[in-house]
Amino acid sequence: MTVSQPAVPSVGGTTTNAEFDIDIVGLGPVGALAANLLGQRGISTFACDRSTIIYPLPRALGFDHETMRILQACDLADAVQDFVRVYPRTEYRGVDGRMISQFESVPEPFPLGWAPNYTFNQPEFERILRSGIGRYPCVDVMLGAEVSAVAEDPDGVTLRVRDVDSAAGRDVRARYVIAADGGGSTIRRQLGIEMESLDFDEPWIVIDIICDDLAAGFLPDRVIQYCEPARPTTYVVGPGNHRRWEMMILPGEDAATIATVTPPFMAQGMVQGLRDVFNLTWKLDLVLRGANPDALDSFETERKPHVRATSEAAKGLGQVICELELDRARARDSRMLADSGDPPRVRLRQNLIPGLTGGLLDLNSDAAGEILPQPNVHTSHGERRLDDVTGATFRLIARSDLASALAADPIVRAAVDLLGGCIVAVHQSHSDNTSMPNGDPIVVVADPAGTFDRWFQVHQCSAVLVRPDHYVYGIGDDVASVARLCAKALADCGLDQGLLERQVPARRDGAVYGADRSRS
C-alpha cells in the first residue's frame, strides 16, 4: 500500500488546511473497509490511524456471509478466501458433556452466494483491506497520527491531527467524519456520545494456538460450547491449524493478572462495524451527490435496533453458556432438550440475524428490510454472482415480462437514473435471454436455479427495489406500483423530486409522484 504522510508543520505555527469529503479516524478493519468503499466511489477521503502497524494477534475469529458479500462489493472477497475456513457445525454441551443444542449452516446453493459463516485470520484480513486502499488515488492515508481535537461547524468538521512521534500537528477539514477508532474512541468522547450497556459483562480469557498437524488431527473438527458450570469454555476451529479456547474467569479469580474479553458468542462484534460502514457509505455518496443530508439520520434509525437485536441474541446464547450454578445448569439442559428434542434438532445459525425494521424502507412492502438473495446468474459473459453483474447499486429487479415495460416507463426510468441504479430483467433460462438485448438501463440475466422465481412467489410480487447494501427497499407487482415505489424511494433518500417531475410529464393513469409516502 502506498502511504502518504504529508509534511506536518509544528504545533502553534501556521497550519495547512486539507479539504476532503470524508475523514476516517481509525484504520482497523472497519475504518479500512470504509476507506475502500469510499475510494471505490471516487470520494475524496483522508484516513489516519495512531499505529503504524497492523495489530499482529488475532482478535475477532469469525464473520458471516454478509461480510463476504460486502468484501465482494469492493473486489476483495477472492483475496480474503485464502485466509478463511467455512464455519463448522457448532455443538452446545451441558452438564456431564451431554449435547443440548446444535447449529449448522444451510447447504449449497448458499442464499447470499457465500457460505453463511467463516473463521478467519484477522491480521491477514486487515492487510488485505489496507492494501486495497492503495488502489484509490482519492484516498490519502496517514499512519502514526492521532486526533487531538475535533470541531464541528455548519459547513463541516475540522480535525486536529498530531504526529505521534514528532508532536507536529495539522488541521484536516472535511464535510463528514467517520469515527472508526474503537471502543475507546477519541471522537466519541470529545463529542460527548455515551455508550449503552446491555448489562452482560463477563470476563473471559482467550488462548490462540497454532497446532502441528498431529495435534490438529486429535482435536474436534467442530465448534463446541462447553456449558459446564465448573468452567464455561468455547473451542473454535480456525483457518488452517489455528485453534482457539475461550474460558470464563470465575468469581474469586484474579482477572487483573490475565487478559479479559467478552467473547463474541455469535461472531458478530466486528461484523456489526462492517455493516455500519456499508450502510453509511452509500448514503454519504447520495448526500455528496446532492441528496438532503437528513437522509443520514436513517443510519441510526436502521443500525441501532439491528445492533441491539443482534447483541441481545448473542447475549442470550452467552447466558446459556455462562450459567455457573449446577442445579440451574441441569434445569437449563432439561428445558432446552424438552424444547428442541433429544438429541436436539439442528438449528440454522444465520436465522439468528434479524433484518432492518425502519429507516429508508417502504415499510408498507412485504420483505422490506430483508437481505436479497444472491444467486449465480448467467449472462452473455458466463456464470457469475449477481452482484458482480449489477454492482452494489440500487437495483430494480423484475420478471422479464415486466422489466421491459418498466424500462419504457418514464417515471421508473428517471427515478432509477437519479438513484444511480439499473433495471435487471430476470429470465428463467439461457434461451429466453435472446428476447431482450442487454443495454442501458437493462441488465439481462438468466436464473436457471429459480431463486428469484421462488422469491417473487413467496412475496407475491413481480419486482423488487434493492438498496446498494443489498437490503430490500420495497416490492411491486405492476408498472404503476413500481413507479410509486421508485418515486417514494427518491423522497426517502432526500433526492429532489422536482427533478423527476421536470423530466417526466404527468402520467395518463393518474399516478402521483411519491404517492403513499406514509410509513406504518
PyMOL commands that set and color helices and strands:
alter all, ss='L'
color gray80, all
select helices_A, chain A and resi 29-40+65-73+77-83+95-97+122-133+186-191+213-218+255-257+269-288+293-321+326-340+349-352+386-390+400-408+410-418+430-435+451-459+479-492+497-503
alter helices_A, ss='H'
color red, helices_A
select strands_A, chain A and resi 17-25+45-49+62-64+84-86+90-93+99-104+117-120+139-143+145-153+156-163+169-179+204-210+223-226+233-237+242-248+346-348+376-379+382-385+395-399+422-427+442-446+463-466+472-476
alter strands_A, ss='S'
color yellow, strands_A
deselect
rebuild
show_as cartoon
